[in-house]
Amino acid sequence: MVKNIEKYKNDGWGLSKKCFLDINNCLEDFIKPIIVEFGSGVSTEFFVDYLNDNNKDGKILSFDDSIEYASKIKDNKLILNIKNIVEFKDEDYDLMFLEKKYFNNKKIKRIEKPHTRQKNCFYDINDELPSNIDLVVIDGPHGNGRNISFLHLKDKLHVGSYIIIDDFNHYDFCEKFEYMFPNNQIIIKSMTGKINQWDNGGNYIIYKIIN
């Protein structure tokens, strides 16, 4: 357990207290957890503190597109990756999920400026994830393009891996995840809205790979 959970209290853009406590319980399954997060910030600090407060070895790979908003914490267990955002045409986005394969050659430079409803956008990564990920947090970037993370995670998870999707009800995140990873179990599903989100929980879901 981290020493002070209230340290990570935020204005609602970050994960809630309840979500952090649930993640803490998931991490107890692993001696040397390999953690990946899409969207850096207060959660990054939580993961670093969790490893250090519990005297655990492990590795955290954090991805974001903003130096301004990404975590500023420094630790030898953390690898922070600042990446550009790339975009996909609708037909290429749909085809990637039909074939369950990431098309690196189909990415294009983002046409629109960043906004909360941007479409088919994700971090510009390609085959950079370890093959033994224990826990993933999907909390960035904005828009439906978070689904693209599942294409990157294919063959990178194992039986027992946990996947946390924040604001899972904003787009078809659950449908896409369950299509890509049909052998799953819902561990936690929180839908408490945005009122007093820090204490009440907010909207997030935790899956576990079971086969």
Residue pairs with C-beta under 8 A, 6 or more apart in sequence:
1 24
1 53
1 54
2 20
2 24
2 46
2 49
2 50
2 53
3 49
3 53
5 17
5 20
5 21
6 17
7 45
7 49
8 14
8 15
8 17
8 20
8 42
8 43
8 45
8 46
9 17
9 198
10 41
10 42
10 198
12 194
12 197
12 198
12 202
13 41
14 41
14 42
14 43
14 139
15 23
15 42
15 43
15 46
15 137
15 139
15 166
15 202
15 204
16 190
16 197
16 198
16 199
16 200
16 201
16 202
16 204
17 198
17 199
17 201
18 190
18 199
18 200
18 201
18 202
19 164
19 166
19 190
19 201
19 202
19 204
20 43
20 46
22 164
22 187
22 188
22 206
23 46
23 135
23 137
23 162
23 164
23 206
24 50
26 135
26 162
26 164
26 187
26 206
27 33
27 35
27 50
27 134
27 135
29 134
29 160
29 162
30 58
30 134
30 135
31 56
31 57
32 56
32 57
32 58
32 59
33 51
33 56
33 58
33 59
33 134
33 135
34 58
34 59
34 61
34 130
34 132
34 133
34 134
34 135
35 47
35 58
35 59
35 60
35 61
35 133
35 134
35 135
35 136
35 137
36 60
36 61
36 62
36 63
36 129
36 130
36 133
36 135
36 136
36 137
37 43
37 44
37 47
37 60
37 61
37 62
37 63
37 136
37 137
37 138
37 139
38 63
38 123
38 136
38 137
38 138
38 139
38 140
38 141
38 146
38 149
39 63
39 64
39 137
39 138
39 139
39 140
39 141
39 166
40 62
40 63
40 64
40 69
40 70
40 71
40 80
40 140
41 64
41 69
41 70
41 71
41 139
42 71
43 137
43 139
44 60
44 62
44 70
44 71
44 73
44 78
44 80
45 71
45 73
47 60
47 62
47 78
48 60
48 73
48 75
48 77
48 78
50 56
51 57
51 58
51 60
51 77
52 75
52 77
57 77
58 77
59 77
59 79
59 130
60 77
60 78
60 79
61 79
61 81
61 128
61 129
61 130
62 70
62 71
62 78
62 79
62 80
62 81
63 81
63 83
63 123
63 125
63 140
64 70
64 80
64 81
64 82
64 83
64 123
64 140
65 82
65 83
65 84
65 85
65 114
65 123
65 140
65 141
66 82
67 82
70 80
70 82
71 78
71 80
81 123
81 125
81 128
83 123
83 124
83 125
84 110
84 123
84 124
85 110
85 114
85 118
85 121
85 122
85 123
85 124
85 141
86 107
86 108
86 109
86 110
86 121
86 122
86 123
86 124
87 107
87 108
87 109
87 110
87 111
87 118
87 119
87 120
87 121
87 145
88 96
88 103
88 106
88 107
88 108
88 120
88 121
88 145
88 148
89 106
89 108
89 120
90 119
90 120
92 103
92 106
93 120
93 148
95 103
96 102
96 103
96 106
96 148
96 151
97 147
97 151
97 176
97 179
97 180
100 151
100 154
100 180
101 151
101 154
102 126
102 148
102 151
102 152
102 154
104 126
107 124
110 118
110 121
112 118
114 141
114 142
115 142
116 142
116 143
117 142
117 143
118 141
118 142
118 143
118 145
119 143
119 144
119 145
120 143
120 144
120 145
120 148
121 141
121 142
121 143
121 145
122 141
122 145
122 146
122 148
122 149
123 140
123 141
125 152
129 152
129 153
129 156
130 156
131 155
131 156
132 156
132 158
133 153
133 156
133 157
133 158
133 161
134 158
134 160
134 161
134 162
135 161
135 162
135 163
135 164
136 149
136 153
136 157
136 161
136 162
136 163
136 164
137 164
137 166
138 146
138 149
138 163
138 164
138 165
138 166
138 173
139 164
139 166
139 167
140 146
143 171
144 171
144 172
146 165
146 171
146 173
147 171
147 172
147 173
147 176
147 177
150 176
150 177
150 180
150 181
151 180
153 163
153 180
153 181
154 180
157 163
157 181
157 209
158 209
159 209
159 210
159 211
160 208
160 209
161 208
161 209
162 187
162 206
162 207
162 208
163 177
163 181
163 184
163 206
163 207
163 208
163 209
164 204
164 205
164 206
164 207
165 173
165 174
165 177
165 204
165 205
165 207
166 202
166 203
166 204
167 202
167 203
167 204
168 174
168 203
168 204
168 205
169 191
169 203
170 203
174 205
177 184
177 207
178 184
181 207
181 209
183 209
183 210
183 211
184 207
184 208
184 209
184 210
185 207
185 208
185 210
186 205
186 206
186 207
187 206
187 207
187 208
188 204
188 205
188 206
189 205
189 206
190 201
190 202
190 203
190 204
190 205
191 203
192 200
192 201
192 202
192 203
193 200
193 202
193 203
194 202
